Amino acid sequence: MSYILKLLKNNFLLALLSFMKSKNWVNRQKNDQFVKKAKQLGYINRAAFKLEEIEQKYKIIENSKEILELGSSPGGWTQVILNYNPKTNITCFDLLDMKMNNKRITFYREDFLKYNFINFKTKFDLILSDVAPNTTGHQSTDHLRISQLIYEVIDRLEIILNNQGSFIFKIWKGEEEKQIIKILKKKFDKVEYFKPKSSRQESSEIFILSRGFRLNEE
Ligand SMILES: C[S@@+](CC[C@H](N)C(=O)[O-])C[C@H]1O[C@@H](n2cnc3c(N)ncnc32)[C@H](O)[C@@H]1O
């Protein structure tokens, strides 16, 4: 009997904790200036502003004819791409459906890890990754999981990225970062960090921009 009571108490505490967390999330969304601004401007989400800040500073999208977007759902980044370069072709991958539909978008609703990129006829000028695994809440586990996805993209760069192309991705900061930067510096002319103002200060997310891909060089 006491075991059942303990179990009920634990379940109740877990439910309370998750309720409080979701309430915090709702309150934070309500007061967030970027959530408000996204609604005003018709952006699907506040994530759009992160890519917008990157583009305003580096102007990479406007010079890219073929863009690959990994983790594209629901489509905030895709909206930004089309705003800054309505003539670009965008190939999108996500496990979930997108809310965006446009003749410039080719959407694959699938795990990009399982796709054979050799099937593509053209290579890309820009690879954008906002791919994020489901979070556990354990910072170093989440960091390792997202890092693994980034390593998987890096392994495919030779097949998918044009010479002098760019690779921009999100990562949650952690111990693998140095190794990732080290590998990228051997493959790209320039590798740098960017923390957009629209990325919450308390979030460990950071963007890494790699430009000037040196195809077939170590
Ligand atoms: C932060 S969201 C992307 C938000 C998007 N950039 C936007 O602006 O709307 C991360 C996405 O990565 C996707 N994702 C995670 N692992 C994936 C995988 N292996 N293949 C394809 N998509 C994946 C998730 O389904 C999720 O929609």
The ligand as an ORCA input file, in Angstrom:
! r2SCAN-3c Opt
* xyz 0 1
  C      14.011     23.965    -34.287
  S      13.078     23.034    -35.402
  C      13.364     23.846    -36.932
  C      12.649     25.179    -37.047
  C      12.748     25.739    -38.459
  N      14.099     26.167    -38.762
  C      11.829     26.919    -38.638
  O      12.321     28.034    -38.725
  O      10.618     26.735    -38.680
  C      14.036     21.578    -35.554
  C      13.477     20.569    -36.533
  O      14.441     19.527    -36.764
  C      13.706     18.391    -37.181
  N      14.555     17.199    -37.172
  C      15.187     16.634    -36.120
  N      15.888     15.554    -36.510
  C      15.706     15.424    -37.854
  C      16.171     14.506    -38.845
  N      16.996     13.496    -38.518
  N      15.783     14.671    -40.129
  C      14.967     15.694    -40.475
  N      14.492     16.604    -39.570
  C      14.851     16.483    -38.271
  C      12.550     18.364    -36.184
  O      11.473     17.599    -36.678
  C      12.208     19.859    -36.038
  O      11.111     20.221    -36.834
*
